[in-house]
């Protein structure tokens, strides 16, 4: 399933997670609205991707019952 998600662009790699964490930490530390907006945007992208991953996984479960 991991390679399938990678193939259709529905996976996060370690660098993306680290970047989002760094943006969040910067926003917390600086308190600047620009940094906060950047962190929120990154978290929104991750949430959207997670939802798409869940939808794709559920679709695969329905299409191939018993395999996933």
MOVENRA-V801359 format. One record per residue. N is the residue number from 1. SS is DSSP state (hx for helix, st for strand, lp for the rest). D_LAST is the distance of its C-alpha to the last C-alpha in Angstrom with 2 decimals. Layout:
N/SS/D_LAST, N/SS/D_LAST
//
This chain:
1/lp/8.36, 2/hx/11.79, 3/hx/13.84, 4/hx/12.37, 5/hx/13.33, 6/hx/16.56, 7/hx/17.27, 8/lp/17.28, 9/lp/19.04, 10/lp/16.69, 11/lp/17.06, 12/lp/19.89, 13/lp/21.70, 14/hx/24.00, 15/hx/27.05, 16/hx/25.91, 17/hx/25.19, 18/hx/28.55, 19/hx/30.36, 20/hx/29.18, 21/hx/30.25, 22/hx/33.54, 23/hx/34.21, 24/hx/33.66, 25/hx/35.97, 26/hx/38.56, 27/hx/38.55, 28/hx/39.04, 29/hx/41.79, 30/hx/43.68, 31/lp/43.37, 32/lp/44.12, 33/hx/42.79, 34/hx/41.74, 35/hx/39.59, 36/hx/38.12, 37/hx/37.29, 38/hx/35.64, 39/hx/33.49, 40/hx/32.55, 41/hx/31.65, 42/hx/29.39, 43/hx/27.64, 44/hx/27.27, 45/hx/25.65, 46/hx/23.14, 47/hx/22.41, 48/hx/22.02, 49/hx/19.63, 50/hx/17.51, 51/hx/17.52, 52/hx/16.58, 53/hx/13.62, 54/hx/12.43, 55/hx/13.26, 56/hx/11.52, 57/hx/8.14, 58/hx/8.98, 59/hx/10.20, 60/hx/7.29, 61/hx/5.46, 62/hx/8.98, 63/hx/9.61, 64/lp/7.05, 65/lp/6.72, 66/lp/5.77, 67/lp/3.80, 68/lp/0.00
//
